[in-house]
Amino acid sequence: MTADVVLYECDDSVATITFNRPDRMNAWTYDMEDLYFDLLTRADDDPAVRVIVLTGAGRGFCAGLDARVLAERAAAGAGPRDRVRPMSLPLTVRKPMIAAVNGGCAGIGFYHALCCDVRFAASDAKLATSFTRRGIAPEFGITWLLARIVGVGHASDLLLTARAVTGSEAAAMGLVNRALPLDELMPTVYEYARDLAVNCAPRAVAHAKRQLWADATRAYEDSYAQAVALQYGPDHAADMPEGAAAFVEKRPPEFEPLGPRDAAPA
């Protein structure tokens, strides 16, 4: 594995993971996949990390599967890759993930932007599903994800035509939360990330993420029942007094961090 195809740094409770093949617009390779998943797991298990930012080096976010890898697989008639960890691994990360889409974002890169909880994009970044223009059916359950983020109408447009949209158009359809000039993108993302890291309880955030995804496939009554159970659970009992005290005393809260996943209660 090439150790620098994905970079990692942590500052002020925010971990930044950067796809780092700028000469190839950060096109996806299996080395990148393995290292990215290793680093996601590292960030999820590190109590010092409260928020994860995902971005790309250079002019692109991730241009999709590297054309060389795609050509090799097509020539070999290769079937699905035998993965130890599913491509959907980011959806299981307990900490909030923010995509900073700085440039070209397509195919697998588009999918991994969708797997983040919040997306910011440069106004002139180009985003595309790409699959149908490569003769590939949409992969990794992207149809399910995209329809829930932007609705069936916009999802049909983006998936059937695989046309590219700008960050500004993506914001208008709800694909990204905000589109900004490129020079404002990372400062805005970090301001957002640090506010979340300072003011929001890590355990409550983890529960909110889990509830959001679970609610996509369950009835309202089940969602309500789980919310009630969480309200009277140990995490709520530990964090609510601190949240209330910080609000009354007009100071930043001091919530307990999340420990490693293996140490977390079921």
C-alpha positions, 0 to 999 in steps of 0.5 A, spaced: 500 500 500 502 506 498 502 510 504 501 517 502 495 516 497 490 518 503 492 523 508 490 524 515 491 529 520 487 531 527 487 538 529 482 541 535 478 535 535 477 535 527 480 530 523 481 531 516 482 525 511 484 527 504 484 523 498 491 524 495 492 523 488 492 530 485 495 528 478 489 523 477 484 528 480 484 523 486 481 517 482 480 511 486 484 505 487 484 499 491 490 502 495 486 508 497 480 504 499 484 500 504 487 506 507 481 510 507 477 505 511 483 504 516 483 512 517 476 512 518 476 506 523 482 510 526 478 517 527 472 513 529 476 510 535 480 516 537 477 519 543 480 526 541 476 526 534 469 529 534 468 531 527 471 528 520 472 532 514 473 529 508 476 532 502 481 532 496 488 534 494 489 539 488 483 540 483 479 534 485 475 531 490 475 524 487 474 523 480 471 516 481 474 509 479 481 510 476 481 509 468 487 504 469 483 500 474 477 500 470 480 498 464 484 492 467 477 490 470 474 490 464 479 486 460 479 481 465 472 480 466 473 481 473 467 480 478 465 484 484 471 485 488 472 481 494 471 486 500 473 485 507 469 491 509 463 493 505 463 500 501 458 502 505 463 502 511 462 510 512 455 510 514 457 506 520 462 511 523 459 514 529 462 521 528 459 526 524 462 526 517 463 533 513 464 532 505 468 538 502 467 537 495 473 542 492 472 540 485 471 534 480 466 529 484 464 523 480 462 515 481 465 512 487 467 519 489 460 521 488 458 515 492 463 517 498 460 524 498 453 522 499 456 517 505 457 523 509 452 527 513 453 534 511 456 536 504 459 543 502 462 544 495 465 549 491 460 553 487 464 551 480 465 544 482 463 538 478 459 533 481 456 527 477 454 520 478 457 517 472 455 510 472 451 510 466 456 513 461 461 508 463 456 502 461 455 501 469 449 500 473 449 504 479 453 501 484 453 500 492 446 502 493 447 509 491 440 509 488 437 508 495 442 514 498 441 519 493 433 518 492 433 519 500 437 526 499 434 529 493 428 526 492 426 521 486 425 526 481 432 529 482 435 522 483 432 520 476 435 526 473 442 525 476 442 517 475 439 516 468 443 522 465 449 521 469 450 529 467 455 533 471 452 539 475 455 545 479 456 545 486 451 551 485 446 547 482 447 541 487 445 546 492 439 548 489 437 541 489 439 539 496 445 535 494 450 539 498 448 543 504 451 549 501 455 552 495 461 557 496 467 560 492 473 555 492 477 560 497 471 560 502 470 552 502 475 550 507 474 556 512 467 555 512 467 547 513 472 548 519 468 553 522 462 549 522 466 542 524 469 546 530 462 549 532 459 542 532 466 539 536 465 544 541 458 545 542 455 538 541 455 532 545 459 526 542 454 521 544 448 524 542 450 526 535 452 518 535 445 517 537 442 522 532 446 519 526 444 512 528 436 514 528 436 518 522 439 512 518 434 507 522 428 511 520 429 510 513 426 503 513 422 503 519 415 506 522 414 513 526 412 509 532 418 505 532 422 511 531 418 514 537 419 508 541 427 508 540 427 516 542 423 515 548 428 509 550 434 513 549 431 519 553 431 515 559 438 511 558 445 512 561 448 517 555 442 522 556 443 522 564 450 523 563 450 529 558 443 533 559 446 536 566 452 538 563 448 541 557 443 545 561 449 547 566 453 550 560 447 553 557 445 557 564 452 559 565 454 561 558 460 557 557 462 551 552 460 544 554 464 539 557 461 533 554 465 526 555 468 523 548 466 517 545 471 511 546 473 506 541 468 502 538 470 496 541 469 499 548 462 502 546 456 499 549 451 495 544 
